[in-house]
Amino acid sequence: MKKLFFVAIAFVALVCVSCENTIFPGKIEDKPFIEFYDESVTVDADGGEMVIPVLSTGVDNVNISFSYFDRWEVDPESGDLTPEEGWIKLVKVIDQHDVPTRALARWDSGICIVVEPNTTGYERKATISAQSFMLSDTIEIVQSAE
């Protein structure tokens, strides 16, 4: 009886190892991926529209975070903080892809932003975070002062 139980366990283990996980018939199993080509981008003080390239399995969400001083307008008399509109605006996410041969195709996408001119007299920094499925990557935007 023990020999038969051992043979059955060995057979089940062999079947489990040989099983191939496929998501869609004819497609290669894949995992979500997202990565900016650069860690940081420098923008002229004049600002303007630009596209930031990103390699991903599709950009699902984009978030722009500003430094503390760029997020608030401070009332000089009371010290109260009022939310200030950011100096970077998201225009659109550009998806450029062909017919995928993988279950989750990777393609060059672009995040199109508009950066306002910097007249503050100091260098500004912001972080853009992009998400593909549950993964995310960030890039720092640095704008020089005039």
C-alpha positions as CSV (number, residue, x, y, z in Angstrom):
1,M,0.0,0.0,0.0
2,K,2.9,2.4,0.8
3,K,4.4,1.7,-2.6
4,L,1.1,2.6,-4.4
5,F,0.8,5.8,-2.3
6,F,4.4,6.8,-3.2
7,V,3.8,6.1,-6.9
8,A,0.6,8.2,-6.8
9,I,2.4,11.1,-5.1
10,A,5.2,10.9,-7.7
11,F,2.7,11.0,-10.5
12,V,0.9,14.0,-9.1
13,A,4.2,15.9,-8.7
14,L,5.2,15.1,-12.3
15,V,1.9,16.3,-13.6
16,C,2.1,19.5,-11.6
17,V,5.6,20.3,-12.8
18,S,4.8,19.7,-16.4
19,C,1.7,22.0,-16.4
20,E,2.2,25.2,-18.3
21,N,0.5,28.3,-17.1
22,T,-1.1,30.1,-20.0
23,I,-3.4,33.1,-19.8
24,F,-4.7,33.3,-23.3
25,P,-4.3,30.6,-26.0
26,G,-1.4,31.3,-28.3
27,K,0.1,34.0,-26.0
28,I,3.2,33.8,-23.8
29,E,2.6,34.2,-20.1
30,D,3.9,37.6,-18.9
31,K,4.0,39.8,-15.9
32,P,3.1,43.5,-15.5
33,F,6.0,45.9,-16.1
34,I,6.6,49.6,-16.0
35,E,9.9,51.6,-16.2
36,F,10.8,55.2,-17.1
37,Y,13.8,55.4,-19.4
38,D,15.4,58.0,-17.1
39,E,15.4,58.7,-13.4
40,S,15.3,62.5,-13.8
41,V,14.5,65.0,-16.5
42,T,15.6,68.7,-16.5
43,V,13.3,71.3,-18.0
44,D,14.3,74.8,-19.1
45,A,12.9,77.7,-17.1
46,D,10.7,78.6,-20.2
47,G,8.7,75.4,-19.7
48,G,6.5,74.0,-22.5
49,E,5.0,70.8,-23.6
50,M,7.0,67.5,-23.5
51,V,6.5,63.8,-23.7
52,I,8.2,61.5,-21.2
53,P,8.8,58.0,-22.6
54,V,7.9,55.0,-20.5
55,L,8.1,51.2,-21.2
56,S,5.2,49.4,-19.8
57,T,2.4,46.9,-20.1
58,G,0.1,49.8,-20.2
59,V,-0.1,53.0,-18.1
60,D,-3.1,52.8,-15.9
61,N,-2.6,55.8,-13.7
62,V,-0.4,58.9,-13.4
63,N,0.2,61.0,-10.3
64,I,2.2,64.3,-10.0
65,S,3.6,65.2,-6.6
66,F,5.1,68.7,-5.9
67,S,7.5,69.8,-3.3
68,Y,6.0,71.4,-0.2
69,F,6.5,75.0,-1.3
70,D,5.0,74.4,-4.7
71,R,1.8,73.0,-3.3
72,W,0.8,75.8,-1.0
73,E,0.3,79.5,-1.2
74,V,1.1,81.1,2.2
75,D,-0.8,84.1,3.4
76,P,1.9,86.4,4.7
77,E,-0.4,87.9,7.4
78,S,-1.9,84.8,9.0
79,G,0.4,82.0,7.7
80,D,-2.7,80.1,6.4
81,L,-2.0,77.7,3.6
82,T,-4.2,77.7,0.5
83,P,-3.8,74.9,-2.1
84,E,-2.0,76.1,-5.2
85,E,-2.5,74.7,-8.6
86,G,0.6,72.7,-9.7
87,W,3.1,74.0,-12.3
88,I,2.9,70.7,-14.3
89,K,-0.3,69.6,-16.0
90,L,-1.0,66.2,-17.4
91,V,-2.2,66.5,-21.0
92,K,-2.6,62.8,-21.9
93,V,-1.1,59.3,-21.8
94,I,0.0,58.2,-25.3
95,D,-0.2,54.4,-25.9
96,Q,1.6,53.3,-29.1
97,H,1.5,49.6,-29.5
98,D,1.2,47.0,-32.2
99,V,-0.9,43.8,-32.1
100,P,0.6,42.0,-29.0
101,T,2.1,38.6,-29.2
102,R,2.4,38.3,-25.5
103,A,-0.4,38.0,-22.9
104,L,0.6,41.4,-21.5
105,A,2.4,43.3,-24.3
106,R,5.1,45.8,-23.5
107,W,5.2,49.0,-25.6
108,D,6.6,52.4,-25.6
109,S,4.1,54.8,-24.1
110,G,4.4,58.5,-23.4
111,I,3.2,60.8,-20.7
112,C,2.5,64.2,-22.3
113,I,2.8,67.1,-19.8
114,V,2.9,70.9,-20.0
115,V,5.3,72.7,-17.7
116,E,4.6,76.3,-16.9
117,P,7.5,78.9,-17.1
118,N,9.4,79.2,-13.8
119,T,9.5,82.8,-12.6
120,T,9.9,82.0,-9.0
121,G,13.7,82.6,-8.8
122,Y,14.4,79.1,-7.4
123,E,14.7,75.6,-8.9
124,R,11.5,73.5,-8.7
125,K,11.1,69.8,-8.4
126,A,8.2,67.4,-8.8
127,T,7.8,63.7,-9.1
128,I,5.7,61.9,-11.6
129,S,4.5,58.4,-10.7
130,A,3.0,56.1,-13.3
131,Q,1.3,52.8,-12.6
132,S,0.7,49.6,-14.7
133,F,-1.5,47.1,-12.9
134,M,-0.1,47.0,-9.3
135,L,3.5,48.1,-10.3
136,S,4.7,51.7,-10.4
137,D,7.8,53.7,-11.3
138,T,8.7,57.4,-10.7
139,I,10.7,60.1,-12.5
140,E,11.8,63.4,-11.0
141,I,11.2,66.6,-13.0
142,V,13.6,69.4,-12.2
143,Q,13.0,72.9,-13.6
144,S,15.8,75.4,-13.5
145,A,15.2,79.0,-12.3
146,E,15.2,82.0,-14.7
